[in-house]
């Protein structure tokens, strides 16, 4: 069954991995990416080069904040399904550059919602983030918890996406599914992420900056596991929850065709253990510069994925050791080091 799917952020880390998988299974993919220079655009071009010439792939270099360009893309290609992965990324960057998040993550998302509404899209799946849990400390994080205390504008923009999607699901019967990704890593990753920075520094012998003195824990989730979760949810448009009770409103479901899910490994790993796995894969020991927790960062993340398992019979399972080894192998090959 050939599905026509619009993927935003298709030259990005997760978007390019998803586009490849969809093309491999025979889908038609329309990719949108603005190729911004938040990090080195060369890696975006290299990711894209893996499938840019595929007969079922069309690439559009446009910005989601450009309303007329997004509208024209929907009108010309009429996708059946949409996966929105384009966003201004990064918690720390949002502290110094908050307005970049409004343009991409809020205005851009509104344009995607409007495109879906006016062109009969069957299902919109979009990237949310584990950062929406903010000040919550009850572990593991559950989609049935209230998430109203974000600690960065990045997190606030992702929570905003979930709320905007709900109104479109409610008003226009547009099925929407938000996926709260937990610390994604793997080959072709973002150069601004810790794994990339640590690997580069350890290879050349530079010290690495370890925040919160290495004490925090992250639910590191391998990129292929994330993509599998995206595809499984994409293939099943969000259903209504007929048991939803307006007197006791469940934050994770709705009377509208709207859902959110956590996608995480459900195995929090201490940052020091993550670094040890990188050291093992590289065969070198890091020089560590221990620093306090940065503003906007949460100390720990840990995903409850019960709903994902129950409804899609799927649970991410790649170990950090395996995932980091694959990343290091890719890194050495890509940079010839």
C-alpha positions in Angstrom: 0.0 0.0 0.0 1.6 3.2 -1.2 1.0 6.1 1.2 1.8 9.7 0.4 3.5 11.3 3.4 4.8 14.8 4.1 7.8 14.8 6.4 9.0 18.1 7.7 12.6 18.3 8.9 13.5 15.7 6.3 17.2 16.7 6.3 17.3 16.6 10.1 18.4 13.7 12.3 15.1 11.9 12.9 13.4 13.2 9.8 16.0 11.8 7.4 16.0 8.4 9.2 12.2 8.4 8.9 12.1 9.4 5.2 14.5 6.6 4.4 12.3 4.0 6.2 9.2 5.2 4.5 10.8 5.1 1.1 12.2 1.6 1.8 8.6 0.3 2.4 7.3 1.9 -0.8 5.7 5.1 0.4 5.9 8.4 -1.5 7.6 11.1 0.6 7.5 14.8 0.3 10.3 16.3 2.4 10.4 19.9 3.7 13.5 21.4 5.3 14.8 25.0 5.5 18.4 23.8 5.9 19.1 26.5 8.5 22.5 27.0 10.0 21.7 26.3 13.7 24.4 23.6 13.2 26.6 22.8 10.2 24.3 22.4 7.2 26.8 20.1 5.5 25.6 17.1 7.6 22.0 18.0 6.6 23.1 17.8 2.9 24.9 14.5 3.6 21.8 13.0 5.3 19.6 14.1 2.4 22.0 12.7 -0.2 21.2 9.2 0.9 17.7 9.4 -0.6 17.4 12.8 -2.5 17.4 11.0 -5.9 14.9 8.3 -5.0 12.1 8.2 -7.5 9.4 8.5 -4.8 11.0 11.4 -3.0 10.4 15.2 -3.6 12.4 17.8 -1.6 11.2 21.3 -0.8 13.6 23.8 0.7 11.1 26.0 2.4 10.5 27.4 5.9 7.5 26.4 7.9 7.1 30.0 9.0 6.4 30.9 5.3 2.6 30.5 5.2 2.2 30.7 1.4 5.0 28.2 0.7 3.5 25.7 3.2 0.1 26.2 1.7 1.4 25.7 -1.8 3.2 22.5 -0.7 -0.1 21.0 0.6 -2.1 22.1 -2.4 0.5 20.7 -4.9 1.2 17.3 -3.2 -1.9 16.6 -1.2 -0.3 14.2 1.3 -2.4 11.6 3.0 -0.4 11.7 6.2 2.0 14.3 7.7 4.8 13.9 10.2 6.1 17.2 11.6 9.6 16.8 12.9 10.9 20.3 11.8 11.6 22.5 14.9 14.1 24.8 16.3 15.8 22.3 18.5 17.7 22.5 21.8 16.8 23.5 25.3 19.9 25.6 26.0 19.7 27.6 22.8 16.1 28.6 23.7 17.4 30.4 26.8 19.4 32.9 24.7 17.3 32.8 21.5 13.7 32.5 22.5 12.1 34.1 19.5 13.5 31.5 17.1 11.2 29.0 18.8 8.1 31.1 18.3 8.7 31.3 14.5 9.5 27.6 13.9 7.7 25.7 16.7 4.5 27.7 17.0 3.9 29.7 13.8 5.3 26.9 11.7 3.2 24.3 13.4 0.1 26.4 12.9 0.8 26.4 9.2 1.1 22.6 9.2 -2.2 22.3 11.1 -3.9 24.6 8.6 -2.5 22.6 5.7 -3.8 19.4 7.3 -7.3 20.9 7.9 -7.8 22.2 4.4 -6.4 19.3 2.5 -8.1 16.3 4.1 -5.0 14.8 5.8 -5.8 11.4 7.4 -3.4 11.7 10.3 -0.9 14.2 11.7 2.0 12.9 13.8 4.2 15.5 15.4 7.3 15.6 17.6 6.7 16.7 21.2 9.4 16.2 23.8 10.2 14.7 27.2 11.1 18.3 28.2 7.3 19.0 28.6 7.5 17.2 31.9 9.5 20.2 33.2 9.4 20.6 37.0 7.7 17.2 37.4 9.8 14.7 39.4 7.4 11.8 39.8 9.1 9.0 37.9 8.6 7.4 35.4 7.0 10.3 33.5 3.5 9.3 32.4 1.3 10.8 29.7 -1.5 10.8 32.3 0.4 13.3 34.5 -0.3 17.0 34.3 2.4 18.9 32.4 2.0 22.6 33.1 5.4 23.6 34.5 7.9 23.8 31.6 11.5 25.0 32.4 12.4 26.3 29.0 10.7 28.0 26.1 11.6 25.0 24.0 9.5 22.8 26.4 6.7 25.4 26.4 6.6 25.4 22.6 6.2 21.7 22.5 3.4 21.7 25.1 1.8 24.5 23.0 1.9 22.1 19.9 0.0 19.5 21.9 -2.6 22.1 22.9 -2.9 23.5 19.3 -3.2 19.9 17.9 -6.0 19.2 20.4 -8.1 22.2 19.2 -7.8 21.0 15.6 -8.7 17.4 16.6 -11.7 18.8 18.5 -12.9 21.4 16.0 -12.1 19.8 12.6 -11.9 16.1 13.5 -8.3 15.9 12.4 -6.6 12.9 14.1 -3.3 14.1 15.7 -0.7 12.1 17.7 2.1 13.9 19.6 5.2 11.8 20.4 7.2 12.9 23.4 10.7 11.8 22.4 13.2 11.0 25.1 16.9 12.0 24.4 17.4 10.6 20.9 20.9 9.6 19.8 22.5 7.6 17.1 24.3 7.8 13.7 23.7 11.0 11.7 22.9 12.8 15.0 23.0 16.5 15.7 26.5 18.0 16.3 25.1 20.2 19.1 24.2 17.1 21.1 26.3 15.7 24.0 27.2 12.4 22.2 28.6 14.2 19.2 30.5 16.8 21.3 31.9 14.1 23.7 33.0 11.8 20.9 34.8 14.7 19.0 36.5 15.9 22.2 37.7 12.5 23.4 39.1 11.6 19.9 41.2 14.9 19.8 42.0 14.8 23.6 40.1 17.9 24.6 38.3 17.9 28.0 34.5 17.4 28.0 32.1 19.5 30.0 29.9 17.4 32.3 27.0 19.3 33.7 25.3 18.6 37.0 28.6 16.9 37.9 27.5 13.9 35.9 24.8 13.0 38.3 21.7 13.4 36.0 20.0 10.5 34.3 18.6 10.4 30.8 16.3 7.9 29.1 18.6 7.7 26.0 16.6 6.4 23.1 18.2 5.1 19.9 17.1 6.8 16.7 15.9 3.6 14.9 13.6 2.8 17.9 12.2 6.3 17.6 11.5 5.9 13.9 9.8 2.6 14.5 7.5 4.2 17.0 6.7 7.0 14.6 5.8 4.6 11.8 3.6 2.4 14.1 1.7 5.4 15.4 1.5 7.0 11.9 -0.2 3.9 10.5 -3.0 4.1 13.1 -4.8 7.5 13.2 -5.4 8.7 16.7 -8.8 7.4 18.0 -11.2 9.0 20.4 -11.3 7.7 24.0 -15.0 6.9 24.5 -14.3 6.5 28.3 -12.9 10.0 28.6 -14.5 11.7 31.6 -14.8 15.5 31.5 -15.2 15.5 35.3 -11.9 13.7 35.7 -10.1 14.8 32.5 -7.2 12.4 31.5 -4.3 14.5 30.1 -3.1 11.8 27.7 -6.3 11.1 25.8 -9.5 12.9 24.7 -13.0 12.7 23.4 -11.4 14.2 20.2 -9.2 12.0 18.0 -6.1 13.2 19.8 -3.3 11.2 21.5 0.1 11.7 23.0 2.7 9.0 23.8 6.1 8.8 25.4 8.8 7.1 23.2 11.7 6.3 25.4 13.9 3.4 26.4 12.4 3.2 30.0 15.9 2.6 31.2 17.4 5.8 32.6 21.2 5.9 32.4 23.5 8.0 34.5 25.5 10.5 32.4 28.7 9.1 33.8 27.7 5.6 32.5 26.9 7.1 29.1 30.3 8.7 29.0 31.9 5.3 30.0 30.1 3.7 27.1 31.6 6.3 24.7 35.1 5.8 26.2 34.8 2.0 25.8 33.6 2.4 22.1 36.5 4.8 21.4 39.1 2.9 23.5 40.1 6.3 25.1 39.4 7.9 28.5 37.9 11.4 28.7 39.2 14.3 30.6 36.1 15.5 32.5 35.4 19.1 33.5 32.6 18.8 36.1 30.1 21.7 36.1 26.8 22.6 37.8 23.3 21.9 36.3 22.6 24.4 33.5 19.5 26.6 33.6 16.5 25.0 31.8 17.8 21.5 32.2 15.9 18.8 34.2 18.0 16.5 36.4 16.4 13.2 35.3 14.1 11.8 32.6 12.5 8.4 32.6 9.6 7.3 30.3 6.6 5.3 31.2 5.7 3.7 27.8 2.8 1.4 29.0 0.4 3.0 26.5 2.8 2.5 23.6 3.3 -1.1 24.5 -0.4 -1.8 25.1 -1.7 -0.1 21.9 1.1 -0.8 19.5 2.9 -3.8 21.0 6.1 -1.9 20.8 8.8 -0.9 23.2 12.2 0.6 22.3 14.9 -1.8 23.4 18.4 -0.8 21.9 20.9 -0.7 24.8 23.1 2.4 25.2 26.2 0.2 24.7 25.0 -1.1 21.3 23.7 2.3 20.2 26.8 4.2 21.1 29.0 1.6 19.4 27.0 2.1 16.2 27.3 5.9 16.5 31.0 5.7 17.0 31.4 3.4 14.1 29.4 5.8 11.9 31.3 8.9 13.3 34.7 7.4 12.5 33.6 6.4 9.0 31.9 9.8 8.3 34.7 12.0 9.6 37.5 9.5 8.6 39.1 9.6 12.1 
